[in-house]
Amino acid sequence: MTGELAAHSFRSTFKVIDKDLLRWFPGHMGKGLKQMQFKLRSVDCVIEVHDARIPISGRNADFKYSISGVKPHILVLNKVDLIEEAFIPKIQKRLRSEHENIVFTHCRNQQCLGLKKLFPLAQELINKSDRYNRSSEEDYNIMIIGVPNVGKSSLINVLRAKHLGRGNATLVGAIPGVTRSVLHKIKMCEKPLIYMLDTPGILTPDIASIETGLKLAVCATIADHLVGEKIIADYLLYWLNKHEHFNYVNFFKMEKPLDNILEVLSHISKIHNRTLKIRDFHNNYVIRPNLDAAATLMLRAFRNGNLGKLMLDEDLL
């Protein structure tokens, strides 16, 4: 079946859009970065969290120089449940030269092995390090950093519940930008005594390429409305066809794969009854497909894993 679908003719490139659409570095991000740098003196370890679906293109390279380079460092790739397991060793091999300690997590699974090993690993790294001004302290302070909407707050809450048996200590949201400042210490564990600093998601102020920006947008690390749901959905369609991932055909009950996003969104609008009632030139009401609502449904299907376990950086490994 896949071979038959792949025989269709699809776009070989994605039409370039205005790069300014992909710039999202609000004031709270710049302020948050300065706060994070100021807090480093009181931190023993940095946990950098990113989305496992974009482990290469989705990371803020500036962290390496401004935040994580001077303290024990753990790279957490969250949402590992949304990618094929076969990609894990390939990702590790690709990143091993930069990061010795890589942990894959699935925050919605209390039995996740990555969640179980995270604090013991942090404790081990801290004990092996020179803690400088904190060498006499018995407690451990960990700062959690990452780009927006990769699950930092969810990770904090699930670890806190696991090790301390308490409820949520920080807000969780499905849109980027929920955490807007460096918070006070959050108690995470009693024995050993571990505290964690939550931080706002920080994007690089200069996104490397259109392709990188669109991958960030597909994974919701850039707010949808800043790029446009239809543009993001169009890039997703282009990427799915290019890499011969055709699960969307069955999921949206289509007869065949399509390369025209307007056709795809019109079909989704029809099967999900997402329509608009508008007046035509004769002042009569007519029914039109709600393309924005359909684009939202398409993006939600990808983000929930309904279109398959996909890794957008598969061509970078």
N, C-alpha and C positions, 0 to 999 in steps of 0.2 A: 504493500500500500504506500509506504513512504517513497519508494522509487517512482511510483506513478505520479504522486503529488509533486515530487521534485522535478518532474519533466516540464512543469509549467514554467513559463518565462516570467521572471521577477526582476525588479530593479537591482542593478549592480552597485549603485551608490545611492545615498540618501541626500535629497536636495538640501543644500546648506541653508540654514536660517540665520537670522541676525544674532551674532554671538552675545550681544548685549542682553538678550532675553535670558541668557544662562548665568548672568551675574547676580548672585544673591549673597551679600555680605552685610547684613543689617548692622546698625550701631551696636546692638547688644552683643554681636559676635566679636567685634573689635574690643569692646570693654571686657567681655568674658575672657578673651585671650590674655589680656594684661593682668586680669585677676588671677588666672591660672599660673602665669609666670611668677607673680608675687607670692603665691601660696607654696611654690615648690620647696622653699626652705623647710616647711613643716611637713613635707611628704616623704615617705620611705620608698614608695613604689608607684609606678604609673601603669594603669591598665588601659590600653587603647582598644576601643571597640569599633568594629566595622561590619558591614554587611557581607556575608559570605558569597552573595551573588555577584558582587563587584569588588573582589579582594585586591585587585591591582588598581583599576581606574577609580575606585570609589574612596580611596584614602587621601587624607590631607598630608601631603609630603612635608608641609611646613612644620608639623609636629616633631619630626625627626630632629630639627635644628632648634626649635623654640621651646619644646616641652619635654619630650621623652628621652633626649640624649644623655641626660646627666643622672638619671635614677634607674634602678632596676625596672625592667620594662617587660610587660606581657602583652602580646597582640592577641586579642580575642576576635574571632570571626563568628559573629552571631547569625542566627537564622539558617544554620547549617541544614535544618530539615527541608529547606526549600531548594537544595541542590543535590545532584546525583552524588552518591558516596564515592564513586570512582574519581571525582575531581579532587577529593581531599588530599591524597598523596601528591598530586600534581601541583596543587597550591602550595603545599609545604615545601616542595622542592624549589618552586619559583621564588618563595619568600625567605628561604632558610639563610641566604647570605646576609640578609638585613635583620632578621629576627630569629633568635635561637629558641625563644619560648613562644610557641603558637598554640592557642587553645581554641577548639571549635565548640560552640554552645548552641543550645536550643532552649530558650528561656521558658517555653511553655511546657517543658518536660522536666519534672522534678527528678527523674532518674538519669538525666543527662550526665554522662561521664565528665564532660568538660566543666560543668558546674561543680561537680564534686572535687575536682583536682585544683580549682582556681585558687582558693585561699591557702591550701597547703603549699602550692607552688610559690605563691607570693611570699609566704612566710619563709620559705627556704631561701629565696633570692635575697630577701631583706637581711637575713641572718648572715649571709655570705658577703654582704656589701659593707662598705665603710659608710656608716650612717652620719658621719660628721657631727653636726650640732645635735643630733637626736640619738647619739650612741648610748646615752644613759637612760633613755625612755623605754618603758616596758610595753607600751602600746604600739600598735602599728597603724600608720596613716597611709591610706591608698587614695590616689586621685584617679578618677575614671574620665577618659576623654574620648572624643570621636566626632565624626561628622553628624549632622542632624538625622534623627529618626532611624537609628540603627539598633535601638533597644538598650541604650545605657540605663535609663531609668527602670526598665523592666528587669534588667540584670541585677540592679541594686535591690529591687524589691523581692525578687525570688531568692537571692542570696541571704537577705535579711530574714526572710521567713524560714529559710532552711537552717540557718545557723543560730538565729536568735528567737525564732518562733513568734515573731511579731508581724503586724500588718504593714501595708505600704507606707513608706517614708517619703516618697517623692512622686510627683505627678507623672502619669503615663499618657501619651497621646499618639494618634495615628497620623498626625501631621508634624512636619518638622518645626522646631522652634518652641517646644513646650517648656523646656528648662531654659531660663533666660539669664541666670546668673550663677556664679559659684556659691553654693550653699554652705551653711555651717556643717560641722562634722556630723555624720549619721552613724550611729552605733550599729555595727553589723554582727559582731560576735563577742561573746563574753570570755571564753577561754579558747584560744588567746584573745586578748582584747584588741579588736580591729575596728577602726573607723574608716569611713569612706567619704570623699568629697565628690558630689555630683557636679557636673559642669555643663554649660550650654553646648550644643552641637556647633562645631566651628568648621565652615567650609573654607577652602583656600580662596583668597580674594581674586585669584586669576585662574579660572578653570582652563586646563591645558588645551582642550579641543572641543569642537562641537560634539563629537562622538562621546567624549567623556561626560560632558554636561548632560547629554540626553540619557545616558545610562544612569546618572545620578537621579535624573527626573523620573525615569521609569521606576526606580526603586524608592521613590518618594523622599529622597534626601533634599530635593529642591521642591518647594511648594508648587503644586500643580498649576495654580492660577498664574504664576509668574512666567511660565513657559506656554501654557495652554494645553488643556486636556487632549484636544484633537491632534496637536503636533506631537505630543508624547505618545499617544496611541498609534499615530502613523509611524513613528520611529520603531515602536515595538513590533508592529506588523512587518516592517522592512526587516528587522533583525530576525524575527521568527522564520520568515520565508528564506532569508539568506542562509540560515543555519539549518534549514530543513526540519524545523520543529513545527509540526502541523497539528498538534493537539487542539488548537483553537478551532479547527474545522469541525471536529466532533463536539467539542464543548458548546459551541454556539450553533450547532445543528445546521451547518452550512453544507452545500452540495460539493463544494470544492474550495481550495485555497484561492484567495483573491489578493491582488496587489494594490487595489484602489481602496484607500481608507474610507472614502465616502460610501462605497458599496458595502463594506464591512459594517460600518456604523449604522447605515440604514437598515441592514438586516438585523443587527442586534436590537435596534429600536423597535423593529416590528415584533420580534419574538418575545421581547420583554415589555411590550406595550409602553414604550417611552416615547410619547408624542407631544406635540405642541399644537394648540388651537390658535391660529392667527388669522388676521383679515387679509384678503387679497386686494388687488387693485380695484375690484368692483365692490369692495366693502363687505364681501361675503366671508364667512368663516370657513377655513380649510384646515385639514389635519396634515401636519408635517412631522417628519421624524425629529426627535430631540437628539441631535448628534452629540451635544456635550454630555448628556446623561448616558448615552451609549458608550462614549469614550471612557467615562468614569467606570462603567461596568467592566469594560475590557481591561482597564488598568487594575481594577480590584481583583479580577480573575487571575491575572499574572501574579500580583502581590500576595495572594492567598495560596498560590501554588496550584490552582485549578488548571493551568495550561501546561503543567509538567514541572519537574524539578530542573530548573534552568539556571545556568551560570553565565552571565552576560560577558564575562572576560575569557570565555573558553578559547578564543583565538589568540589570547596573550600568553597562554601557558606553553 
